């Protein structure tokens, strides 16, 4: 692998492994876990309950590369092809999946591509996801050849749907890039939130905090997503998203945050 590929592998590894606080700055080191928000969100408990853990984890941890139904067409695909000459595996390829047992799929998820004869840009998830969750993701992956954009389960469609008044692309970007830390509802309780707290005494921002976002302009929210936390003397675990997301996507993400925080736009 060339120097350019190694550098890109490092960047993608940081993004995919999710050892970051996404979208907005993480809270201060001394701050306790966020309390439950009183804001009513568009996602209700019925929608979340209908989505099995394997589906949810795939959408929030894997779909950024593999796509919502495993076609290898996630939002990072073009960048992977351009910078590293690698394309994510097509997990909805029936012939490919028929040659992989459930145990082999689990092993790839656990150990990553570099340790299983595949691309080293496929990260190892063991230690970041518990064993039960890994097995649930593997079970969902084995179902992907039977899914398509037209046959996605209603639970997945509902999970990806934007709440009223919010840009559809904002919800999609949030699910793929932000939910692993900020949680499906943006409350700062994603799967990696406890790891960030245990290792770094940092928690992802609760994006439903109306008071916090009412005091900030759209320009300020846009800037911290674009330039990352360290640029504003906040958490270094909030990455620079302008290298991955287009300005229009970040703008839609700001609109989505406005919706879930129930705050008015402030140009």
N, C-alpha and C positions, 0 to 999 in steps of 0.2 A: 504494500500500500504506500502511495506517495505521500509527501509532506502535506499537500493540500487535502488529501483524503483523511489523513490522520487528524488534521486540525478540524475538519468538518465532523469527523467521528466524535471528537471531543465535545463539540457544540451540540450535536444531536444527542449524545449521551446525557449531557446535562439536562436537556429539555425532556427527553423521554423518561429518564429515571425519576424525574420529578422531585429532585432534592431541592425544591425551590418553593417559594411562596409566589403564587401567580397573580396576575392582573393588577392588584394594588399592593402597597407595602404591607409587610407583615407587622404585627403588633410588637410593642416593646418587649424586651427580654423578661422583664419583671412582671409582665401582665399575665393574669390567670386565664384559664380557658374561657372562651366567650360564652356568655349566657345565651339562653335561647331567645331568639328574636320574637317580638310580638307582631312583626309584619306578616300579613297573610300573602303567600306567594301563589303564583299561577299553578305551580306543581302541587298537587294535593297528595295526601297519603295513599289514596287509592291508586293513583298513577305510579307512585314509587313502589308500592307493594306488588303491583302487577309485573314489574320488571324484575326478573330473577337476578341474583347477585352476579352471575356470570355475564349476563347481558350488560348490566350496568358497568361492571368493571371493564369489559371489552370496549365499550363506548368511551369511557373516560381515560383509559390507559393505552389502548391499542389502535383505536379508529383514526387517530391523527396520522398514522402511517398506512394502516391496512384498509381504512374506509369503514363505513357503518355496516356494510354487509360483507366485508372481507375481500373486496375486488382488487385490493392493492392500489387504491386510488384515493387515499386520504389526503388531507391538505398539505402534508409534508412531502408527498411523493415527487412533485416536480423539483423541489429543492434537492432531494436525495439523488434524483437522476442527474441533475445539472452539476452538483458539486461533488458527488461521490460515485457517480456512475452505477448506482445501485437502485433497484426498484423493490419495494416491499413485496413479500410473498402474496400470491393470490390464494387466500384461504378458502375461497368459494369454488376452487378448482376441484371438481369431484375426483378426478384421477389422482391428483396429488394427495387429497385427504384419504382416499381409499388405501393408499400405500403407507399411511401413518396410523399406527394404533393410538388408542387413547393415551397409553403410557408414554409413547414417543412425543405426542403433543405436549403432555405435561412436562416432560424432560426439557423440551425446547423452551417452554415458558420459564421453567425454573432456572436453567443454566444459560440461556441466551444463545445467540447465533454463533459466537466465536468458539464456544465449547461443544457445539453440536454439528460442526461442518457447514455452517451457514454464515451469513454476513455478520461481522462483529458489530454492526449498527443495530442489530436486534439485541436489546439489553437483557440481562438476567433479572428475573423478578423475584427470585427466592430471597427472602429477607426483607423484601418491601411489601410483598403480599403474603398472607398466611397460606398454608398448604390447602386448606379447604377452598379458599377463594381461587387459587391457581387451578384446582381441579374443576371448579365451576366454570371458569373461563375456558378450559379445555373442552368441557362438554358443549359449551356454546359454539366454540370453533368447529367442532365436528358437525354441527348442524348447518353451518354456513353454506355448503353447496346447495341446500334446499331453499335458500333465501335469495331475494333480489330486491331492487328498489320497489317493485310492485307487490312483493309478498312479505315485506317486513311486518313482524307482529305489531298489532295496535299499540302494545305497551312501548315498543321502541319508537314508533311514530310520535306517541304522546310525550315521551321523554325528550325527544329532539325538538318538539314544537315550541316556538317562541310564545310567551304570554302575550295577551292583547296589548297593543301599543308598543311592542318591542320588535326590533328588526330580527327577522328570521336568522340571518347570518350571525347576529350577535349571540344568539343561543347556541348555535352550532359551534362557533369558535369557543364559547365558554365551556361547553361539554368536552370538547376535544383537548383543550389546552389548560383549563383552569380548575375543573371539577375535582381532579385528583387531590388537590390541596384545599380548595375553597369549598368543596362539597357540592352535591347535585343542586342544592337550593341556595348556595352561596353563603352559607352561615359560618364558614371558616372551619368546617368539620369534615373535610375530605379524608380519604384513606391515609394520606401521608401527613395529615396535620399532627397526629400524636407523635410520629417519628420526628418531625421538625421540633416539636416541643421537648421530647426526651433528649435529643442530641444537641439541640442548639438553644433551647429555652425561647423559642419563637413560635408564634402561631399565625396562620394566614389571617388576613383581614376578614372580618364579617361584612360581606358586601350588602347585607340587608340593613345595615346600620344607618337609619335615616338621618340622624343628627350629624354623623360624620360627613355624609355626602352632600347634605344640604348646605354645608359650609364651604364646599369646593366647586370651582367652575368646571365646565366640560374640558376646557383647555388644560387645567391642572390634572384631571383624571387621565386625559389623553396622553399627557407628557410622561406621567409616571409609568403607564403601560409601555409606552414607546421606549423610554430611556432606562427603565429599571430602577430598583430601589437605591442602589449605591450612589447613583447620580444625584439623588436628593438627600443623601446622608441617612437613608433608611436601610432596611435589611438588604444585604447582598444576595439573599436567596430569591429576591424578586428579580427575574432576568430582564434583559433588554429584548423586548418583543418586536422591535422595528426590524430586526434581522430576519424574522420569520413571518410576521403578519404584515399585510398591506395596510396603508393608511385608512382605506375604506373599511377594512375589517376591524381595525382598532376603533374607528368611529362608531361602527355598529355595536361593538363591545361596550363602549361608553353608554350608548343608548339602552342596551340591555341592563347594565348596572343601574341606570336611572330608574328603569321599570321595577327591578326587584328591591331597590332601596326606597321606592315610592317617593322620589324626589323629582323636582322640576328641572328641566334642562337649564343650564346657566352658560350661555355662549360667552 
